[in-house]
Amino acid sequence: MNRRRRVLMTCLVTLMAACALQPVPAQEMDPVQAMSMPFEELAAARGVDAGQLAAEMGLPADADLSAPTGQLLKASGLALPDVQRAVQSLRAAAAEMGDATGAGPAVPDALAEEAEGKDWMRIRIKFLLWVAVFVGALVLLMRTKVSPRLRVAMLVAAPLIFGVWLGVEPNAPGTVKDAIMLYASTGVVFMPRLIAFAAFLVMSIIGNKVFCGWGCQFGTLQDLVWHLPTRKWKPPFWLSGIVRAGFFAAFTVVAFTVGTDIMEPIDPFRIFRLGAVAAVAVAAVMLIAGVWIYRPWCSFFCPFGLVSWLGERIALTKPRVNLDTCIDCLRCERECPNWSIKGLRRREPLPQDCFACGTCIRVCPVNAIRWGVKPPPSDAAEE
């Protein structure tokens, strides 16, 4: 079993390194250059009309399109990815019009658009740090070294490092929703995003939700506010599960039928770049609710949360319970922030997401719970 664990860990590190070293696609535009370029020149460089692009983005009618792009975006609470999406929308419309008139489609270079504006060096740094956090957290959990102080310290550090410093992108839910939107609108797959999604999914299969619990920038921020001393409420998993699956289904159907990303305007991850009023408002609501409910966005809406929950069904390592030494004191179930350890302890076929906080392991009075590939031995109760 130790050999199997080493092989899987090697596969994970290799996959994450491949993601970090992914070559930059051709025709990438430097984000600094794009932001300093006059808006009308940027539009011309992307092959669209500046006036149409401004209208598509919702810029004011009297906006000075000769001004630097960054200046216009900042004044309107927008960012470079919003320009990319608007350009894609205009090109897709032009392609449809070309089909209708028999002139032939004006095929958009969707892959170049996806590559444009991304800070690839920062993305590489982010993934390498995620590797370190994932491996470190997994080791600490398996060695039962997660203390409340260490846990809170990481919950403070993760949003600062992966959100404030390294930015909103990439993020795990974005690898799901953006991939669906790109494929729905253009029929193409952006390979770096696919590799990133595969890396996140492999982590879920190896370590349950260690990544979500220790490295996700908005997930850890929710986890941090939950530690504020208040009376808590644990929504039943059937409720959060139905809402999350329904939201994901609605997003996918709308993406393929209407071509609209209903999640982007309310994406709480955008709190790390501000400017997007609706998204910041949603993030604020989630964080306020998160004082009483554990990780409400993750539990009710996150698309990767749903996908990784499926990956958890075959996870190699997770909380394992020795029912022979368990004394049914139920302390682990009371202390768990949601109902995950209840489902795992009672061998339910579809237990709730476990975010790898390590609480159940720490509070068990007889050491009947351990993070690993198998339950602790019966003599662990004597340790």
C-alpha positions in Angstrom: 0.0 0.0 0.0 2.9 2.4 0.7 4.2 1.7 -2.8 0.8 2.5 -4.2 0.7 5.8 -2.3 4.2 6.7 -3.6 3.2 6.0 -7.2 0.1 8.2 -6.9 2.0 11.0 -5.3 4.6 10.8 -8.1 1.8 11.0 -10.6 0.3 14.0 -8.9 3.6 15.9 -8.8 4.3 15.1 -12.4 0.8 16.3 -13.5 1.1 19.5 -11.5 4.6 20.2 -12.9 3.3 19.7 -16.4 0.6 22.2 -15.7 3.1 24.7 -14.3 5.5 24.2 -17.2 2.7 24.3 -19.9 4.1 26.4 -22.8 2.4 29.7 -23.5 0.1 29.3 -26.5 0.9 31.3 -29.5 -0.4 34.9 -30.0 -0.5 35.6 -26.3 -0.8 39.3 -25.6 1.1 40.7 -22.7 -1.4 41.9 -20.1 0.6 45.1 -19.3 0.8 46.0 -23.0 -3.0 45.3 -23.4 -3.9 47.5 -20.5 -1.7 50.4 -21.6 -2.9 50.2 -25.2 -5.7 52.6 -26.3 -9.0 50.8 -26.3 -9.7 51.4 -30.0 -6.2 50.0 -30.9 -6.8 46.9 -28.8 -10.1 46.3 -30.5 -8.5 46.7 -33.9 -5.7 44.3 -32.9 -8.4 41.7 -32.0 -10.2 42.3 -35.3 -13.4 43.8 -33.9 -15.0 47.3 -34.0 -14.2 49.4 -31.0 -17.7 50.8 -30.7 -19.3 47.4 -30.9 -16.8 46.1 -28.3 -17.5 49.0 -26.0 -21.3 48.3 -26.3 -20.9 44.6 -25.8 -19.0 45.3 -22.5 -21.5 47.9 -21.3 -19.1 50.8 -21.4 -20.8 54.3 -21.2 -21.9 55.7 -24.5 -19.6 58.7 -24.0 -16.5 56.7 -23.1 -13.3 58.0 -24.7 -12.2 55.0 -26.7 -8.9 56.5 -27.4 -8.0 56.3 -23.7 -5.9 53.5 -22.3 -7.8 50.2 -21.9 -6.8 49.8 -18.3 -8.2 53.3 -17.5 -11.6 52.5 -19.1 -11.8 49.1 -17.4 -11.0 50.4 -14.0 -13.6 53.2 -14.3 -16.3 50.6 -15.2 -15.3 47.9 -12.7 -14.1 45.5 -15.4 -11.0 43.5 -16.1 -9.1 42.2 -19.1 -11.0 38.8 -19.1 -14.2 40.8 -19.6 -12.6 42.2 -22.8 -11.7 38.7 -23.9 -15.3 37.4 -23.4 -16.8 40.4 -25.3 -14.4 39.8 -28.2 -15.3 36.2 -28.3 -19.0 37.1 -28.3 -18.6 39.5 -31.2 -16.6 37.0 -33.2 -19.1 34.3 -32.6 -21.9 36.6 -33.7 -19.9 37.4 -36.8 -19.4 33.8 -37.5 -23.1 33.1 -37.3 -23.8 36.0 -39.6 -21.3 34.7 -42.1 -23.0 31.3 -42.1 -26.4 33.0 -42.6 -25.3 35.1 -45.5 -23.3 32.3 -47.2 -20.1 34.2 -46.9 -18.5 31.6 -44.7 -17.8 31.6 -41.0 -15.3 34.1 -39.6 -13.8 31.5 -37.3 -12.5 33.1 -34.0 -9.1 32.2 -32.7 -10.7 31.1 -29.4 -7.5 29.6 -28.1 -5.5 32.7 -28.6 -8.2 34.7 -26.9 -8.1 32.4 -23.9 -4.3 32.7 -23.7 -4.4 36.5 -24.0 -4.0 38.5 -20.8 -2.9 35.6 -18.6 0.2 36.0 -16.4 1.7 32.7 -17.1 4.7 33.1 -14.8 2.4 33.9 -11.9 0.2 30.9 -12.8 3.2 28.6 -12.7 4.3 29.9 -9.3 0.7 29.4 -8.1 0.6 25.8 -9.1 4.0 25.0 -7.7 2.9 26.5 -4.3 -0.3 24.5 -4.5 1.8 21.3 -4.9 3.7 22.3 -1.7 0.5 23.0 0.3 -1.2 19.9 -0.9 1.7 17.6 0.0 2.4 19.3 3.2 -1.2 19.2 4.4 -1.5 15.6 3.4 1.5 14.6 5.4 0.3 16.6 8.4 -3.1 14.9 8.3 -1.6 11.4 7.9 0.7 12.0 10.9 -2.1 13.6 13.0 -0.2 16.8 13.4 -3.0 19.3 12.6 -3.6 21.5 15.6 -6.3 24.2 15.7 -3.6 27.0 15.7 -1.9 25.5 12.6 -5.2 25.1 10.9 -6.2 28.7 11.5 -2.8 30.0 10.4 -3.2 28.2 7.1 -6.7 29.5 6.6 -5.3 33.0 7.0 -2.3 32.4 4.7 -4.1 30.7 1.8 -6.4 33.6 0.8 -3.5 36.0 1.1 -1.1 33.9 -1.0 -3.5 32.4 -3.6 -6.0 35.2 -3.7 -4.6 38.6 -2.8 -1.0 38.0 -4.0 -1.4 35.5 -6.9 -4.9 36.6 -8.0 -8.3 35.2 -8.8 -7.1 33.0 -11.7 -6.7 30.2 -11.9 -9.1 28.6 -9.5 -10.7 25.2 -9.3 -14.3 26.1 -10.1 -13.1 28.2 -13.0 -11.5 25.2 -14.7 -15.0 23.7 -14.8 -17.2 26.6 -15.7 -14.9 28.3 -18.1 -14.2 25.1 -19.9 -17.9 24.5 -20.4 -18.5 28.0 -21.6 -15.7 27.9 -24.1 -16.8 24.6 -25.5 -20.4 25.7 -25.6 -19.6 28.9 -27.5 -16.7 27.8 -29.8 -16.5 24.0 -29.6 -12.8 24.1 -28.6 -10.9 23.0 -25.5 -8.2 25.1 -23.9 -5.5 22.6 -23.0 -3.9 24.5 -20.1 -7.3 24.6 -18.4 -7.9 20.9 -19.0 -4.6 20.1 -17.5 -5.3 22.3 -14.5 -8.7 20.6 -14.0 -7.1 17.1 -14.3 -4.6 18.2 -11.6 -7.3 19.4 -9.2 -9.3 16.2 -9.8 -6.3 13.9 -9.2 -5.7 15.7 -5.9 -9.3 14.9 -5.0 -8.8 11.3 -5.8 -5.6 11.1 -3.8 -6.5 13.3 -0.8 -10.2 13.8 -0.8 -10.7 17.6 -0.5 -7.2 18.5 0.9 -6.8 21.0 -1.9 -10.2 22.6 -1.3 -9.6 22.6 2.4 -6.1 24.0 2.4 -5.4 25.8 -0.9 -8.6 27.2 -2.5 -8.5 30.9 -2.0 -12.2 31.6 -1.5 -12.8 28.2 0.2 -10.3 28.9 2.9 -11.6 32.4 3.4 -15.1 31.0 4.1 -13.5 28.4 6.4 -11.7 31.2 8.3 -14.9 33.2 9.0 -16.7 30.1 10.1 -14.2 30.0 13.1 -15.8 33.1 14.5 -17.6 32.1 17.8 -21.3 31.9 16.9 -24.0 29.3 17.0 -23.6 27.1 13.9 -26.2 25.4 11.6 -25.5 22.3 9.6 -27.8 22.2 6.5 -28.8 18.6 5.7 -26.7 17.2 2.9 -29.7 16.3 0.8 -30.6 20.0 0.6 -27.1 21.3 -0.3 -26.5 18.5 -2.7 -29.8 19.1 -4.6 -29.1 22.8 -4.8 -25.6 22.3 -6.0 -26.5 19.8 -8.6 -29.4 21.9 -9.8 -27.3 25.0 -10.1 -24.6 23.1 -12.1 -27.3 21.7 -14.4 -28.9 25.1 -14.9 -25.5 26.7 -15.7 -24.7 24.0 -18.2 -28.1 24.1 -20.0 -28.0 27.9 -20.3 -24.4 27.8 -21.5 -25.3 25.4 -24.4 -28.7 26.9 -25.3 -28.3 30.6 -24.7 -24.5 30.9 -24.7 -24.6 32.9 -21.4 -22.4 32.4 -18.4 -24.9 32.9 -15.5 -22.1 32.2 -12.9 -19.5 34.8 -14.0 -21.4 37.9 -12.8 -21.8 36.4 -9.3 -18.5 34.5 -9.1 -17.3 35.2 -5.5 -13.7 34.5 -6.5 -13.7 37.9 -8.2 -13.6 39.5 -4.7 -9.8 39.2 -5.0 -9.7 41.8 -7.8 -12.7 43.9 -6.7 -14.4 46.2 -9.2 -17.1 43.6 -10.0 -19.9 44.9 -7.8 -22.3 42.0 -8.1 -19.6 39.4 -7.5 -18.2 41.2 -4.5 -21.8 41.5 -3.1 -22.3 37.7 -3.6 -18.9 37.0 -1.9 -19.9 39.3 1.0 -23.2 37.4 1.4 -21.4 34.0 1.3 -18.9 35.2 3.9 -21.6 36.5 6.2 -23.6 33.3 5.8 -20.3 31.4 6.4 -20.2 32.7 10.0 -23.0 30.3 10.7 -22.9 27.8 7.8 -19.7 25.9 6.9 -18.5 26.9 3.4 -21.9 27.9 1.9 -20.5 28.5 -1.6 -18.6 25.2 -1.7 -21.6 23.3 -0.3 -24.4 24.9 -2.4 -22.9 26.3 -5.6 -19.3 25.4 -6.5 -19.1 23.4 -9.7 -15.8 21.9 -8.8 -17.1 21.1 -5.4 -19.7 18.8 -7.1 -17.1 17.3 -9.5 -14.6 16.7 -6.7 -17.3 15.2 -4.5 -17.7 12.5 -7.2 -13.9 12.0 -7.1 -14.1 11.6 -3.3 -16.0 8.4 -3.9 -12.8 6.7 -4.9 -10.4 8.8 -2.8 -7.3 6.9 -1.7 -6.9 8.8 1.6 -9.7 10.2 3.8 -10.8 9.9 7.4 -10.9 6.2 8.2 -12.7 4.9 11.3 -12.0 1.7 13.2 -15.5 0.7 14.3 -14.1 -1.9 16.6 -12.4 0.7 18.8 -15.0 3.4 18.3 -17.0 3.9 21.5 -19.9 5.8 19.8 -19.4 8.9 21.9 -20.4 10.9 18.8 -17.9 13.7 19.6 -16.5 13.6 16.1 -20.0 14.1 14.6 -20.7 17.0 17.0 -17.4 18.7 16.3 -17.3 18.2 12.5 -18.3 21.4 10.7 -20.7 19.5 8.5 -22.1 16.0 8.2 -19.1 14.3 6.5 -17.7 12.3 9.3 -21.2 11.1 10.2 -21.6 9.7 6.7 -18.1 8.2 6.7 -18.4 6.7 10.2 -21.7 5.1 9.4 -20.6 3.8 6.0 -23.2 5.8 4.1 -22.9 5.3 0.3 -22.9 9.1 -0.4 -21.4 11.0 2.5 -21.0 14.8 2.4 -17.8 16.5 1.3 -14.9 16.3 3.7 -12.7 19.4 3.6 -9.8 17.8 5.4 -9.9 20.0 8.5 -8.7 17.1 10.7 -11.1 18.0 13.6 -12.6 14.5 13.9 -9.1 12.9 14.2 -8.1 15.4 16.8 -11.2 15.1 19.1 -11.5 11.3 19.0 -10.8 10.2 22.6 -9.8 6.7 21.6 -7.8 7.4 18.4 -10.3 5.4 16.3 -10.1 7.9 13.4 -7.0 8.4 11.2 -6.4 10.0 7.8 -5.0 7.4 5.5 -5.7 4.5 3.2 -7.1 2.3 6.0 -8.4 2.6 9.5 -6.0 2.9 12.5 -5.2 -0.4 14.2 -7.0 -1.4 17.3 -3.9 -0.8 19.5 -4.0 2.9 18.4 -6.5 3.5 21.3 -3.6 2.9 23.7 -1.4 5.5 22.2 
